[in-house]
Amino acid sequence: MGVPLGERKWLIHHNESCIRNKATLDYTNIFKLHFFLISRRKSIMSCLFRNGTTIVILTLSALSFMSFSDTTASIKGVVFDAKAIPSEAVTVRVVDKRTGVTKTFQTNGSGIFLATGLAVGGPYQVSVAGQNTITIGSLDLGETTNVVFRADSQIEVNEVIVTAEAGDNTRLAAMGSSSLFDESDLNNLVAFEREVFQLYETDPRLYIDGYGSRGSVNCAGKHPRYNTFTADGVNYSDRFGLNSNGFATADGMPVPYDAIEQVAVEFSPLDAKLGGFSACYMNLVTKSGTNEWEGSVFYEFTSDDLQGDRVGDVSYDPTPYDSTQMGFTFGGPIITDKLFVFAAYEEKELPRGTAAGYNGQGSGDDKSWLSQADWQRIQDIASNVYSYDAGGSPTNTVAPNEKYSLKIDYTINDAHSVHFLYGFSEGNEQRLSDSDPNEFEYANHMYTKGAKLTAKTLKLNSQWTDSFSSEFFINNTEMIDSQNTNGPLDFGDHQINVGNPFGSGGVVYIGADDSRQANELSWYSTLIKLKGSLVLDKHVIEGGYEKDTLEVFNMFVPHSAGGEHDYRDYSDGNPASCANLSATQRLETQNDSDTTNDCGLTGIDGFELGKPYAIYYGSGSGTNNPRDGAASFDLDMNALYVQDTYFFDSMGLEVTAGLRYEWFETDDTPNFNANLLAQAGVRNDVSIDGLDILMPRIGVEYDFSEDIKLRGGLGVFSGGNPLVWLSNTYSDGVTRVFSSRFRESGQPSVFDMVLGINGSGRPGYDAPQSLYQNVANTTPADADTYQVAVLDSAFDQPSELRYTVGGTWFIDDSMRLEVDLIHSTLRDAVITIDPGQETLSSTLAGAPIYTDKPGNPCCGTHLLTNSDHDAKSTMFSVLLNKEFDFGLTANIGYASVSAEDLSGMEAAQASSNYQKTALIDANNPSVGDSMYAVPHRFTFNLNYKTQLISGYDTMVQLSGFRSAGQPTSAVMSSEGLEPNIEEQRHLLYVPTLNDAAVDLSRMSSSDLASFDSFIADQGLARGTFVGRNELSSRWRTRLDLYVLQEIPAFFEGARGHVYLKMYNLGNFLSDDNGFQGDAAPDQMIVDSDVNADGQHVYTAFNAPEVTNQNVQYSVWNAKMGIKFSF
């Protein structure tokens, strides 16, 4: 469960004289065993000395050794003689009882042996000098289990004691706090859609942002892309950076759920072997075949009949659907003790809450600002004027997905083994392109997001000598990402303002979404790793090299198939006489001699008359072929590391120190844009070739007492910056991408223009011919400078300096307390600025006013660079676990996260990252609260097991959390503060009474009163700008239930299971419960401008909607399932 105690079975062997202790020693997990041994040490020692000989095996807390690629585990042992002198050349055998795979070692001069590359799980048998055997029930992913042997080698060994303090679900790994989920947790936790990250909700330190298989993991207040997620050593993170969930596939984890053996989440792993992340390291390993044939089959079902229809006063009427999940696993020996196979398959069809409609439609996310009349009028215009089918309102959809894996393990001999893995995942789902509260799109404006991933891996483990082992790893991964608009691709993207979209109105989208008009991504990775481990005296020295070669093709050419047509609403302040006029009549009032009754056009009028405010078009320059505008480049990412671990036996102290060095290599650079250099003063032909970073790390673990274990350390981490930011720089305005735009200024209607590349285009479907000609005529000499993305030639790799301290207190034999504190400092944070702007002056409140540099035309170059400011974050957590003797396991947890950043940088495009950051100074963003930080989160888990049917388990699992809401920002218009920004992204200035820095004379008295109430309600300080993300969204609470009953199966050794899973139990019990939602985008509190005196001029107050409710996931949902295993 991330925090509760695991159920490891540790078997202890005894001689006949001590057999009376066997019943009490046979505990089912190591936590209880540890306290049993403490409480019974006198009787045990009496038993030992009565037999005249002793071998003591101490299984200490988990070490910092993270197995290479974190796919295996290790056992490290020390053998002493009766005088506590290390015993050299003693033979030790380690046997995996599942497969019979055996490794044999001889201790070195310090009495040490190290068994690496061991499959996780167990049981394992370890024997010393062939005289005795112990059984270790399970090895945890990435953990090294320490054993200490003490024996009189002259006397036959016949007694063994094991004490164990590790191996539970929340463990110390890599000298930092972590969560471990084993097969028991995978089977017992709710995981409603069988996604790995749904396990994480049971840990208070992890926040799941979003719902269903598209949920993402926020760790330490950072965007999910800063996590690394690996499976069997393969990086399944979102390497390119388009997916909001941080995974390579947008529709969940690309590994069958029942194929997983263990999952680990490391919050601060001070291990030099791990890289590529600055938030959390998430890792899983899949199952292997054993000497027994095993398998399982499952089927789950849900539908709209098993879903709620109301939360509070909001009703939910989903489109009828059936959703199923099914799969199987199968594994066993091809050659006993030698060759093993394990295969898994899973497919599912999951509901997606994509329904939206006009006010009162009742189909899902109804837009209060969109009337049925306006909705119908726009659809009729599309059909009657443009011969285009808008598709009606979006309905809920179902997303299909299938994935399978194959694992073959071959033991060549006792010293060498080879492993082959194959993984495949393919899925697609329909998505809304524009779904903010002030946005509505018709169904044919939606798009289908597809992802197809294939991974092939070969790994060789070798034990060359008793003291030296190695691992060789090679992987090929291919990812194909598709994004196809639902409707015809040739009809342009039409964006129609209905009222004021920043106030009480919104924007309606119809046609082919601008970002899907030419959108294709693929990348191919070849990853090679080589690692060696050397036992030298009392040191374990590890070193390795990694090289990841990426080949990327990214065609992202917006506006290239019909372009984008924007229609503004100019009707605010119209005379009353305009209301009953047609669109044509309102236009005619602007052309007559009477100017007193001029009628401004609505956005819908503009759509009907073919009078857009702006038309955008772009394609491959010189050819108008969008494929010529694609980014294509190769990149090598290299790493070298070395690490030394030393264990001070007599002090109970372990120290690990290491260095990791990473660097990038590429021969590809963006085409040089001389025009950009002349206008903005920056070179664009910059790559990350040679970019490097050195990351030192040190960690300690100390056994303060038998009951208290302390840990701490510090280290530097880096990674998670997506390739899409680099890809943007290859859209360089020369031969890659050229964009142009045409603004209405008395021009004729599109019905009277020459359209299309050859002049035969159709209104609504094609941009003006002049825009195609601009693209065709572009040469390197007059290259485009519009929104060109550039990498700073002095760019440094961002990094985090992280300190961690924590401890574990074993309160008694059934209770454990974990406390951890992690503090980080972000250095060289990534930001995007516009080098073509300079400061002209400032407002009286102190906000800089920018203008274009002389010679720099509209509209903005975007420079990816580093901030000079450091951002700090702190995460504190407390976890309490309790096991009761009547079958109940309980745990509660609390985590507090306070995190800062310089820019959210959540977008894929440089222009969005620049324009969407809430700030005061456009080119010098200050430190602010992270939008991904959840300040308080509580969790609890209750698991009860009994047998209502004799011999067959009954299990009830109840999980829940209560989380503070994520934050958002209070902003105002950017008018008068920047020349090229039409966004509302400047942080709100909160005036004092009679504040000379603000002109409030144009606000109505009711708006002034509402503004004052808002300031008071939010507790905002007056006379200053608000901080970024200072507004908090609503708290949310959820309970999930899982009830399982074992039933007889068809033959001996087989088991059946019938079960019920219920998501959001609280809403099932009462419609008033179950709210689920998130923070709304930045809220523009006031319409504003800047006057000639430098005052902020506030003209209107906009009541903010700080919280977005997700109605689909606020109602309960149940699933029924059956599983058969043997």
Summary of the structure (lengths in Angstrom):
residues: 1126
radius of gyration: 31.9
end to end distance: 24.2
largest distance: 117.7
contacts: 4223
relative contact order: 0.10
helix: 14%
strand: 44%
